[in-house]
Amino acid sequence: MTPSRESRRACKHLLAGLLGPSGPEVTCEDCFANLDVYVERELAGDGADVLVPGMRAHLEGCPACAEEHDSLRDLIARDTGGRI
């Protein structure tokens, strides 16, 4: 019996989660050190993910850093009217 496409996709997703990111890995320390620059570039639409490779993957996998990112992004967006 051949596994379904959905089953293969689920296995790949599970394996990727176990192996971790394939690109540069950002630690929490790296995240906090670069978060202000990342959020400013993100709000400006200037390719934050290119400037800080691996940050998006870290934020997707780390609830503490994601919360800090969301708080900072909301604060800056509110203070600048969503523009940098």
N, C-alpha and C positions, 0 to 999 in steps of 0.2 A: 504494500500500500504506500503510495507516494503522499508525503505531507502536503497539505493545502498551502496556497500562497499566504494565507492569513497566519497559519501555524509557523511557517518559515519566518515571516516578518516578526512575529512575537518572539521567536527564539533569537533572532538577530538583535532585537531590542533588549532582551534580557542579557545576552552576552555583552553587548556594548555597555550596559549598566554595571556589569561585574568587572569589566576590563578598564573602565574609566574613559576619559576623553582621549580622542586620537590626536588632538592638537596640543598646543602648549597648555600646561597645567598651571593654574593660578591658585596660590594658597590664600587662606583668609588674611594673612598678613599682607600679601601682595595686593589683595582686593582692597583692603582699607587704605593702603598707601596710594592707590591709583583711582579710588572711587570718585573723588571730586572731579578729576580730569575726565574720567569716563562719562559721568553724568552730564557735564557741561557739553562735551562733544556729542553725546546722545541727543540732548535737547536741541543743539544747533544743527543736527543732521549731518555732522561731519565725519561719519564713519568711525564711531567709537569702537566698534568691534575690530577694525583694522588697527587702530591706534593701540588698543590693549587686547591683544589676542588671548583667547581663553577666558576672558572675563564673563561673557554671556553664559558659557557652559558652567562656570563656577556659580554664578548667580542662580542658575536653574537647579543646581544641586545642593546649595547651601542656604537653608532657610534664614539663618542669622544674617548673612551678608545680603541676601535678597531683601530682607526687612530694612536693613540700613540703606540699601540702594533706593528702595521705594520711598523711604522717609526723606532722603536727601533730594531725590528727584522732585518730589511733591513740594518741598520747601523752596527749591530754586525756581521751579516752574511758577509757584505762587508769587514769589518775590519779583520775578521778571516778566510776568504775564505770559509765560510759556516760551519766551524768546531769550536767547543768550546774546 
